[in-house]
Amino acid sequence: DGKTVTVNLKEGILWSDGDPLLAEDYVLGITRTCNPVNAGEYQYVLTNIVGCDAYYSILAGPDGDPDTTEDNPAPTDPSVEAARAALGVKAIDDTTIEFTLQNPGPTFQTLLTMWMAFPVPAHLLPDPGEAGPVGPDAPDALAYNGPYILTEYVEGTSATLEPNPNWKEEYSPVGEAPTLDTLTLRFIDDFSV
């Protein structure tokens, strides 16, 4: 019926810290996007995943803000756990993810390539409501699964990337290892520039 999407991951892919990249990491990434406690702004893009809106709504509470009302349920409340368990994303095994959609979604595969569906290292951030590391120590507190890893982050100024030691050429769509030794991204928060 077009409402079930199964994704098979390549076996043997590693996070930059050497831990295996698993289906549960993708499930956690989706769960974090559907969790308003993380202050994500793109949950609505995943609204077609069964239960994403309900999980978001129950944590956001009656006013839509998870931080401003005592009426919001605690993350350990049974209703929150039930909403999380009802999310339409499951790890079938270490390399198989199953998505259940509310409606057939011809663009769903494209949505999975966007940042709101990126995996989160479950071995480092197992709680979907836990804040990610920030500040100068953030690069060392995280693991990465792309061709480059974050080696320095200066809030509001720049991010520096270097090749991921666990990235293999066969992961690349063009069959090549990263070609840059260092990549520095400068943030310019001035629309006139």
Residue pairs with C-beta under 8 A, 6 or more apart in sequence:
1 104
2 101
2 104
2 105
3 100
3 101
3 102
3 103
3 104
4 98
4 99
4 100
4 101
5 98
5 99
5 101
5 105
5 108
5 109
6 92
6 96
6 97
6 98
6 99
7 26
7 96
7 97
7 98
7 99
7 112
8 95
8 96
9 21
9 22
9 23
9 26
9 95
9 96
9 97
10 95
10 171
11 95
12 20
13 20
13 21
13 145
13 171
14 20
14 21
14 145
14 166
15 21
15 25
15 121
15 123
15 143
15 144
15 145
15 166
16 143
16 144
16 145
16 149
16 164
16 165
16 166
17 121
17 124
17 143
18 166
19 121
19 123
19 143
20 94
21 119
21 145
22 91
22 94
22 95
22 122
23 91
23 92
23 93
23 94
23 95
23 96
23 97
24 91
24 94
24 122
25 119
25 120
25 121
25 122
26 89
26 91
26 97
26 117
26 119
27 89
27 90
27 91
27 97
28 119
28 120
28 122
28 125
28 126
28 128
29 117
29 118
29 119
29 120
30 46
30 49
30 52
30 87
30 89
30 117
31 55
31 84
31 87
31 89
31 128
32 38
32 40
32 120
32 128
33 40
33 42
33 43
33 46
33 52
33 116
33 117
34 43
34 46
34 49
34 51
34 52
34 53
34 55
34 56
34 87
35 55
35 56
35 59
35 128
35 129
36 43
36 56
36 59
36 60
36 64
36 65
36 66
37 59
37 66
37 67
37 75
37 128
37 129
38 128
38 129
38 131
38 132
40 116
42 115
42 116
43 52
43 53
43 56
43 116
45 111
45 114
45 116
46 52
46 111
46 116
46 117
47 53
47 102
48 101
48 102
48 103
48 105
48 108
49 87
49 88
49 89
49 99
49 100
49 101
49 102
50 86
50 87
50 88
50 100
50 101
50 102
51 83
51 86
51 87
51 88
52 87
52 88
54 83
54 86
55 80
55 83
55 84
55 86
55 87
58 73
58 79
58 80
58 83
59 66
59 72
59 73
59 75
59 80
59 83
59 129
60 66
60 72
61 69
61 71
61 72
61 73
62 69
62 71
62 72
63 69
63 71
66 72
73 79
73 80
74 80
75 127
75 129
84 128
88 99
88 100
88 101
88 102
89 97
89 98
89 99
89 100
90 97
90 98
90 100
91 97
92 98
99 108
101 108
105 111
111 117
119 145
121 142
121 143
123 143
124 141
124 142
124 143
125 132
132 138
132 142
133 141
133 142
134 155
135 153
135 155
136 152
136 153
136 154
138 150
138 153
139 149
139 150
139 151
139 152
139 153
142 150
144 150
144 164
145 164
146 164
146 167
147 163
147 164
147 167
147 171
147 172
147 177
147 178
148 161
148 162
148 163
148 164
148 167
148 178
148 180
148 183
149 161
149 162
149 163
149 164
149 165
150 159
150 160
150 161
151 160
151 161
151 162
152 158
152 159
152 160
153 159
153 160
156 187
156 189
157 186
157 187
158 184
158 185
158 186
158 187
159 184
159 185
159 187
160 182
160 183
160 184
160 185
161 182
161 183
161 184
161 185
162 181
162 182
162 183
163 177
163 178
163 180
163 181
164 178
167 177
167 178
168 177
169 175
169 176
169 177
